[in-house]
Amino acid sequence: MRLAFTALASVLAAGCGEGGTYTLYRNSLVSEAKIHVATFDASNGSASGQYNSDNCAIAAKLFSDQPGVKTKFWCEPGAAKK
C-alpha cells in the first residue's frame, strides 16, 4: 500500500503547464456526487495530452486497486468541472 501511494505521489508531482489537461474524478457511495480528485496539466510539448492522459489513468488504477476501495475512479479530458 505504501508503494502505491509513493508511486501516486510521483505521478501527481509531474508538474504543471498548459494544454492537454485531464482530470481524475471519483464517485460517492452515499450520493450522486462527482468528486474532483486531481488535475493533470503538465506541459510536455506536443505530447502533453497523451502524457496527462496516461498519468491520470495510472493514478485512477492505483487508487482503484487499493484494498477495500469501493468507489470508482475515472479520467475525463479538460479541467475540473464544478
SVG drawing of the C-alpha trace seen along z (x, -y; Angstrom):
<svg xmlns="http://www.w3.org/2000/svg" viewBox="-27 -27 35 32">
<polyline fill="none" stroke="black" stroke-width="0.4" points="0.0,0.0 2.8,-2.4 4.5,-1.7 1.2,-2.5 0.9,-5.9 4.6,-6.6 4.0,-5.9 0.9,-8.0 2.7,-10.9 5.3,-10.7 2.7,-10.8 0.9,-13.8 4.2,-15.7 4.8,-15.5 4.4,-19.3 2.0,-21.9 1.6,-23.7 -0.9,-24.3 -2.5,-22.0 -4.0,-18.5 -5.4,-18.7 -7.1,-15.6 -9.0,-15.4 -9.4,-12.5 -12.8,-12.1 -14.4,-9.6 -17.9,-8.8 -19.5,-8.9 -21.0,-5.9 -23.7,-8.0 -24.8,-10.4 -24.7,-11.1 -21.7,-13.3 -18.9,-13.5 -15.8,-14.4 -12.7,-16.1 -9.5,-14.2 -6.7,-15.6 -6.0,-17.6 -3.2,-16.6 -2.0,-19.5 1.8,-19.0 3.3,-20.6 5.3,-18.1 5.5,-19.7 3.1,-18.3 2.7,-15.0 1.2,-16.7 -2.3,-15.4 -1.2,-11.8 1.2,-12.3 -1.5,-13.7 -4.0,-11.1 -1.5,-8.3 -0.7,-9.7 -4.3,-10.2 -5.1,-6.6 -2.2,-5.4 -3.5,-7.4 -7.0,-6.1 -5.7,-2.5 -3.6,-3.0 -6.5,-4.4 -8.9,-1.7 -6.5,1.1 -6.2,0.3 -7.7,2.9 -11.2,2.1 -11.8,-0.7 -15.4,-0.7 -15.6,-4.0 -14.9,-4.2 -12.2,-6.4 -12.1,-7.7 -10.5,-10.4 -12.0,-13.0 -10.3,-15.4 -10.3,-19.0 -10.0,-21.0 -12.2,-20.1 -15.9,-20.8 -17.9,-22.1"/>
</svg>
